[in-house]
Amino acid sequence: MQTQYQFQTADKIIAGAYRFEQLAVELQKTIHAHRVLIVTQPSMVNKSQFETMKHNLSDNQIEFDFTVSIQPEPTIANIENTFEETVRGKNWDAIIGIGGGSVLDAVKILAVLNDESQSIEEMLENGVQSKGLPTILIPTTSGTGSEVTPNAIVTIPDQQLKVGIVSPYFLPELVIIDPVLTLTLPKEITAATGMDAFTHALESYISIKANPISDMFALEAIRRISKSIVPTYLDGSSLEDRENLLIGSMYGGMALTSAGTAAVHALAYPLGGTFHITHGVANSMLLPHVMDVNQEAITTKLVNVAEAMNLPKLQNDEATASSVVEEIKRLTNKLHIPQDLQSFGVKEQDIKALAEAAFNVKRLLNNNPKPLNIPEIENIYRKLIEV
């Protein structure tokens, strides 16, 4: 565990059912904004809440426009095109992101691009040098926790990679957490995003940079998500369970903000970049197998995870730790998370290149509690082919 650590997140968070309806008031009170761009996704535009939001903004004399141009797992080109079409020269006071992790990450980058001092490539190479437009982030999935993290992920197709940009300048001025916005999420998205949030929490908890602040958020995220993910998958109408997942996702984001993620994410990035496996699905597939490899290095921590997951304490710590790995496998089965990389087109001959790409994600692998070499990484991928 780290002996020196820090924590930083959004300036202001408001949470609870129907808090989304207070967006216009918060824009005036917190941001003092009169002209805003809304970046969202097509499914949100068709919701009654979106229409209500537009009326509320108009009633409060706030000018707005919106775009749905951000793609899932956005590329640099997709974000740059969105910037040219909707941000450059528009003189917005703030940018609002309403959506899943892809939308929220893109908004962070669009806000910084606004001052035209850096390109995305320069952010990747040199880091973010200055704060952009104020941002308001409103998640509609319970997965990335992006609304409270300094991270933004972009896809680089020609390198077949997804890469993270990390900067405190990405942290938003306002976050709105409203479980009502997640009530209509399809089952498969509920499953994949929920396990993505669980992965953030668990990896933060067992990481090299784990600390008392991140541990607090991580264990509470694990408790909430493990309690509510299967009931929500089976019946998504419970506002209490939806709120547990959404708060759990946010806490997972807060945990990784302080402690970071590790090998699961390192191995997931090449799967997303090369085979376009969505981030939540890739993390969910890899999680039990990476934890199995890590287990001997994190036995005591997994005992605490077992308690958070309400699992019984067994005859010794090793058995209790093993029960966590087995429970994760049961969860992925109950949630019908794919377990076969071959269904995404991955073949045995692809494993070497995937392992080499993952091995180069040093920022994350160096945070794993157990060092992994290329043959060990190959074996993890191979377990998802030999099912």
C-alpha positions as CSV (number, residue, x, y, z in Angstrom):
1,M,0.0,0.0,0.0
2,Q,1.2,3.5,-0.8
3,T,2.5,5.6,2.1
4,Q,1.9,8.8,0.2
5,Y,-1.2,9.4,-1.8
6,Q,-3.8,11.9,-3.0
7,F,-7.4,12.2,-4.1
8,Q,-9.1,14.7,-6.4
9,T,-12.5,14.5,-8.1
10,A,-15.3,16.6,-9.5
11,D,-15.9,20.0,-8.0
12,K,-19.5,19.3,-7.1
13,I,-21.7,16.1,-7.2
14,I,-25.5,16.1,-6.8
15,A,-27.2,12.7,-6.7
16,G,-30.6,11.1,-6.3
17,A,-33.7,10.2,-8.3
18,Y,-34.9,13.0,-10.6
19,R,-31.9,15.3,-9.9
20,F,-31.4,15.5,-13.7
21,E,-34.4,17.9,-13.7
22,Q,-32.3,20.4,-11.8
23,L,-29.7,20.7,-14.6
24,A,-30.8,24.2,-15.8
25,V,-30.8,25.6,-12.2
26,E,-27.4,24.1,-11.5
27,L,-26.0,25.5,-14.8
28,Q,-26.9,29.0,-13.7
29,K,-26.0,28.6,-10.0
30,T,-22.7,26.6,-10.4
31,I,-21.4,27.3,-13.9
32,H,-23.1,30.6,-14.6
33,A,-23.6,29.3,-18.2
34,H,-25.9,30.8,-20.8
35,R,-24.8,28.9,-23.9
36,V,-24.1,25.2,-23.7
37,L,-23.4,22.3,-26.0
38,I,-24.9,18.9,-25.1
39,V,-23.1,15.8,-26.2
40,T,-25.2,12.7,-25.9
41,Q,-26.2,9.5,-27.7
42,P,-29.2,8.7,-29.9
43,S,-31.0,6.6,-27.3
44,M,-31.0,9.6,-24.9
45,V,-32.6,12.0,-27.4
46,N,-35.7,9.8,-27.6
47,K,-36.3,9.8,-23.8
48,S,-38.9,12.0,-22.2
49,Q,-36.3,13.3,-19.8
50,F,-34.4,14.8,-22.7
51,E,-37.5,16.8,-23.9
52,T,-38.1,18.0,-20.3
53,M,-34.5,19.1,-20.1
54,K,-34.8,21.1,-23.3
55,H,-37.9,22.9,-22.0
56,N,-36.2,23.6,-18.7
57,L,-33.2,25.1,-20.5
58,S,-35.3,27.3,-22.7
59,D,-37.5,28.4,-19.7
60,N,-34.3,29.5,-18.0
61,Q,-33.0,31.4,-21.1
62,I,-30.1,29.0,-21.6
63,E,-29.2,28.6,-25.3
64,F,-28.2,25.1,-26.3
65,D,-27.5,22.8,-29.2
66,F,-26.8,19.1,-29.1
67,T,-24.9,16.4,-31.0
68,V,-25.0,12.6,-31.1
69,S,-21.9,12.3,-33.3
70,I,-19.6,10.6,-30.7
71,Q,-19.3,6.9,-31.5
72,P,-18.8,4.0,-29.1
73,E,-15.1,3.7,-28.3
74,P,-14.4,7.0,-30.1
75,T,-11.4,7.4,-32.3
76,I,-9.2,10.5,-32.5
77,A,-10.7,11.3,-35.8
78,N,-14.3,11.0,-34.5
79,I,-13.6,13.4,-31.6
80,E,-11.7,15.8,-33.9
81,N,-14.6,15.8,-36.4
82,T,-17.1,16.5,-33.6
83,F,-14.9,19.4,-32.4
84,E,-14.8,20.9,-35.9
85,E,-18.5,20.6,-36.5
86,T,-19.9,21.5,-33.1
87,V,-17.3,23.3,-30.9
88,R,-14.8,25.4,-32.8
89,G,-15.8,29.0,-33.0
90,K,-19.2,28.5,-31.2
91,N,-18.3,30.3,-28.0
92,W,-20.0,27.9,-25.7
93,D,-19.9,28.6,-22.0
94,A,-19.8,24.9,-21.1
95,I,-20.1,21.4,-22.5
96,I,-22.6,18.9,-21.1
97,G,-22.0,15.1,-21.5
98,I,-25.0,12.8,-21.1
99,G,-24.3,9.2,-21.8
100,G,-21.9,6.3,-21.2
101,G,-18.2,6.4,-20.8
102,S,-17.5,7.1,-24.5
103,V,-19.5,10.3,-24.4
104,L,-18.2,11.5,-21.1
105,D,-14.5,10.8,-22.1
106,A,-15.1,12.7,-25.4
107,V,-16.5,15.7,-23.6
108,K,-13.4,16.0,-21.5
109,I,-11.2,16.1,-24.6
110,L,-13.6,18.4,-26.5
111,A,-13.5,20.9,-23.6
112,V,-9.7,21.1,-23.7
113,L,-9.6,21.3,-27.5
114,N,-11.7,24.4,-27.3
115,D,-8.7,26.7,-26.5
116,E,-6.9,25.2,-29.6
117,S,-3.5,25.1,-27.8
118,Q,-3.2,21.3,-28.1
119,S,-4.2,18.5,-30.5
120,I,-5.2,15.1,-29.2
121,E,-1.9,13.7,-30.4
122,E,-0.1,16.3,-28.3
123,M,-2.2,15.4,-25.3
124,L,-1.2,11.8,-25.7
125,E,2.5,12.7,-26.1
126,N,2.9,15.5,-23.6
127,G,-0.1,15.4,-21.3
128,V,-2.8,18.0,-21.0
129,Q,-1.3,21.5,-20.5
130,S,-4.3,23.6,-19.6
131,K,-8.0,23.6,-18.4
132,G,-10.6,23.8,-21.1
133,L,-14.3,24.7,-21.0
134,P,-16.3,23.9,-17.9
135,T,-17.9,20.5,-18.1
136,I,-21.0,18.9,-16.6
137,L,-21.0,15.1,-16.8
138,I,-24.2,13.0,-16.4
139,P,-23.8,9.2,-16.7
140,T,-26.5,7.1,-18.2
141,T,-24.7,3.8,-17.6
142,S,-23.3,2.3,-14.4
143,G,-19.9,1.4,-15.7
144,T,-16.9,3.6,-16.3
145,G,-17.3,6.1,-13.4
146,S,-15.8,8.5,-16.0
147,E,-17.8,11.3,-14.5
148,V,-15.5,11.5,-11.5
149,T,-12.2,10.5,-13.0
150,P,-9.3,12.4,-14.7
151,N,-9.2,9.8,-17.4
152,A,-10.2,9.8,-21.1
153,I,-9.8,6.8,-23.4
154,V,-9.4,7.1,-27.2
155,T,-9.0,4.5,-29.9
156,I,-6.1,4.6,-32.3
157,P,-7.1,2.3,-35.2
158,D,-3.8,2.3,-37.0
159,Q,-2.1,1.0,-33.9
160,Q,-5.0,-1.2,-33.0
161,L,-4.9,0.2,-29.5
162,K,-7.1,2.1,-26.9
163,V,-5.0,4.6,-25.0
164,G,-5.7,6.6,-21.9
165,I,-5.0,10.3,-21.3
166,V,-4.9,11.2,-17.7
167,S,-5.1,14.8,-16.4
168,P,-6.7,16.6,-13.5
169,Y,-7.8,19.2,-16.1
170,F,-10.4,16.6,-17.2
171,L,-12.2,16.7,-13.9
172,P,-15.7,18.3,-14.3
173,E,-17.2,21.2,-12.5
174,L,-20.5,19.4,-11.9
175,V,-21.7,15.8,-11.9
176,I,-25.3,14.7,-11.7
177,I,-26.0,11.1,-10.6
178,D,-29.6,10.2,-11.4
179,P,-30.6,6.5,-11.4
180,V,-33.8,7.2,-13.3
181,L,-31.7,7.7,-16.4
182,T,-30.5,4.1,-16.2
183,L,-33.9,2.4,-15.7
184,T,-34.3,1.5,-19.4
185,L,-30.8,0.2,-19.9
186,P,-30.9,-3.2,-21.8
187,K,-29.9,-6.3,-19.9
188,E,-26.6,-6.9,-21.7
189,I,-25.4,-3.3,-21.2
190,T,-26.4,-3.5,-17.5
191,A,-24.3,-6.6,-17.2
192,A,-21.2,-5.4,-19.1
193,T,-21.1,-1.9,-17.5
194,G,-21.8,-3.2,-14.0
195,M,-19.0,-5.7,-14.2
196,D,-16.8,-3.0,-15.7
197,A,-17.5,-0.9,-12.6
198,F,-16.8,-3.9,-10.4
199,T,-13.5,-4.4,-12.2
200,H,-12.5,-0.8,-11.5
201,A,-13.2,-1.2,-7.8
202,L,-11.5,-4.6,-7.4
203,E,-8.4,-3.6,-9.4
204,S,-8.0,-0.4,-7.5
205,Y,-8.3,-2.3,-4.2
206,I,-5.5,-4.8,-5.1
207,S,-3.3,-2.4,-7.0
208,I,0.2,-1.3,-6.0
209,K,-1.0,2.3,-5.5
210,A,-4.0,1.3,-3.3
211,N,-4.3,3.5,-0.2
212,P,-6.8,4.2,2.6
213,I,-8.8,6.6,0.5
214,S,-9.1,4.3,-2.6
215,D,-9.8,1.3,-0.4
216,M,-12.8,3.0,1.3
217,F,-14.4,3.7,-2.1
218,A,-13.4,0.4,-3.6
219,L,-14.9,-1.8,-0.9
220,E,-18.1,0.1,-0.8
221,A,-18.3,-0.1,-4.6
222,I,-17.8,-3.9,-4.5
223,R,-20.4,-4.2,-1.8
224,R,-23.1,-2.2,-3.7
225,I,-22.4,-3.7,-7.1
226,S,-22.2,-7.4,-6.0
227,K,-25.5,-6.9,-4.1
228,S,-27.4,-5.4,-6.9
229,I,-26.0,-6.4,-10.3
230,V,-27.8,-9.8,-10.7
231,P,-31.2,-8.5,-9.4
232,T,-30.9,-5.6,-11.8
233,Y,-30.0,-7.8,-14.7
234,L,-33.0,-10.0,-14.0
235,D,-35.4,-7.0,-13.4
236,G,-34.1,-3.6,-14.1
237,S,-37.1,-1.7,-12.6
238,S,-35.8,-1.3,-9.1
239,L,-34.7,2.2,-8.5
240,E,-32.8,1.2,-5.3
241,D,-30.7,-1.4,-7.2
242,R,-30.1,1.0,-10.1
243,E,-28.9,3.6,-7.6
244,N,-26.6,1.0,-6.0
245,L,-25.0,0.3,-9.4
246,L,-24.7,4.0,-10.3
247,I,-23.2,5.0,-6.9
248,G,-21.0,1.9,-7.0
249,S,-19.8,2.9,-10.5
250,M,-19.0,6.4,-9.2
251,Y,-17.2,5.0,-6.2
252,G,-15.2,2.7,-8.4
253,G,-14.2,5.7,-10.5
254,M,-13.1,7.6,-7.4
255,A,-11.1,4.5,-6.3
256,L,-9.2,4.3,-9.6
257,T,-8.7,8.1,-9.6
258,S,-6.5,7.6,-6.5
259,A,-5.1,4.1,-7.0
260,G,-5.4,3.3,-10.7
261,T,-6.2,0.0,-12.5
262,A,-3.9,-2.8,-13.4
263,A,-3.4,-5.9,-15.5
264,V,-7.1,-6.5,-16.4
265,H,-7.2,-3.2,-18.1
266,A,-3.8,-3.6,-19.7
267,L,-5.0,-6.9,-21.3
268,A,-8.4,-5.4,-22.3
269,Y,-7.0,-2.5,-24.3
270,P,-5.6,-4.6,-27.2
271,L,-8.9,-6.6,-27.4
272,G,-10.8,-3.3,-27.8
273,G,-8.3,-1.8,-30.2
274,T,-7.8,-4.9,-32.4
275,F,-11.1,-6.8,-32.2
276,H,-13.5,-4.0,-31.1
277,I,-14.6,-5.8,-28.0
278,T,-16.3,-3.2,-25.9
279,H,-14.4,-2.2,-22.8
280,G,-16.9,-3.6,-20.2
281,V,-17.1,-7.0,-21.9
282,A,-13.3,-7.3,-22.3
283,N,-12.8,-6.4,-18.6
284,S,-15.5,-8.8,-17.5
285,M,-14.1,-11.7,-19.5
286,L,-10.5,-11.2,-18.2
287,L,-11.3,-10.3,-14.6
288,P,-11.5,-13.8,-13.0
289,H,-8.5,-15.2,-14.9
290,V,-6.3,-12.2,-14.0
291,M,-7.4,-12.5,-10.4
292,D,-6.6,-16.2,-10.4
293,V,-3.1,-15.4,-11.5
294,N,-2.8,-12.6,-8.9
295,Q,-4.3,-14.6,-6.1
296,E,-1.2,-15.6,-4.2
297,A,-0.1,-12.0,-4.0
298,I,-3.4,-10.6,-2.8
299,T,-4.9,-13.3,-0.5
300,T,-5.5,-11.0,2.5
301,K,-7.1,-8.4,0.3
302,L,-9.4,-11.0,-1.3
303,V,-10.5,-12.0,2.2
304,N,-11.8,-8.5,2.7
305,V,-13.4,-8.5,-0.7
306,A,-15.2,-11.7,0.3
307,E,-16.7,-9.9,3.3
308,A,-17.8,-7.0,1.1
309,M,-19.4,-9.5,-1.3
310,N,-21.2,-11.2,1.6
311,L,-19.4,-14.5,1.0
312,P,-18.8,-16.9,4.0
313,K,-15.4,-17.1,5.6
314,L,-14.0,-20.6,4.8
315,Q,-11.5,-22.8,6.7
316,N,-8.5,-20.6,5.8
317,D,-7.6,-17.4,4.0
318,E,-6.5,-19.2,0.8
319,A,-9.9,-20.9,0.5
320,T,-11.8,-17.7,1.1
321,A,-9.7,-15.9,-1.5
322,S,-10.3,-18.7,-4.0
323,S,-14.1,-18.3,-3.3
324,V,-13.9,-14.7,-4.5
325,V,-12.4,-15.8,-7.9
326,E,-15.1,-18.5,-8.2
327,E,-17.9,-16.1,-7.3
328,I,-16.7,-13.7,-10.1
329,K,-16.8,-16.6,-12.5
330,R,-20.4,-17.4,-11.3
331,L,-21.4,-13.7,-11.7
332,T,-20.1,-13.6,-15.3
333,N,-22.1,-16.8,-16.0
334,K,-25.3,-15.5,-14.4
335,L,-24.9,-12.3,-16.4
336,H,-24.2,-14.1,-19.7
337,I,-20.9,-12.3,-20.2
338,P,-19.2,-14.0,-23.2
339,Q,-16.4,-16.3,-22.2
340,D,-15.0,-17.2,-25.6
341,L,-12.7,-14.9,-27.5
342,Q,-13.1,-16.9,-30.6
343,S,-16.7,-15.6,-30.9
344,F,-15.1,-12.2,-31.5
345,G,-12.7,-13.5,-34.1
346,V,-9.6,-14.1,-31.9
347,K,-7.5,-17.1,-32.9
348,E,-4.6,-18.9,-31.4
349,Q,-2.2,-17.1,-33.8
350,D,-3.4,-13.7,-32.5
351,I,-2.4,-14.4,-28.9
352,K,1.3,-13.5,-29.3
353,A,0.6,-10.0,-30.7
354,L,-2.1,-9.4,-28.1
355,A,0.2,-10.3,-25.3
356,E,3.0,-8.1,-26.6
357,A,0.6,-5.2,-27.0
358,A,-0.7,-5.7,-23.4
359,F,2.9,-6.0,-22.1
360,N,3.6,-2.5,-23.4
361,V,0.8,-0.9,-21.4
362,K,3.4,-0.4,-18.6
363,R,1.4,2.3,-16.8
364,L,-1.1,-0.4,-15.8
365,L,1.0,-3.5,-15.6
366,N,3.4,-1.7,-13.3
367,N,0.4,-1.2,-10.9
368,N,-0.4,-4.9,-10.8
369,P,0.4,-6.6,-7.5
370,K,2.2,-9.4,-9.3
371,P,4.6,-8.8,-12.2
372,L,3.4,-10.5,-15.4
373,N,5.6,-11.6,-18.3
374,I,4.5,-12.2,-21.9
375,P,4.1,-16.0,-21.6
376,E,1.9,-15.5,-18.5
377,I,-0.2,-12.9,-20.4
378,E,-0.5,-15.3,-23.3
379,N,-1.8,-18.0,-21.0
380,I,-4.5,-15.7,-19.7
381,Y,-5.7,-14.9,-23.2
382,R,-5.5,-18.6,-24.0
383,K,-7.9,-19.5,-21.2
384,L,-10.6,-17.5,-23.0
385,I,-10.0,-19.5,-26.2
386,E,-9.8,-22.9,-24.7
387,V,-13.3,-22.8,-23.1
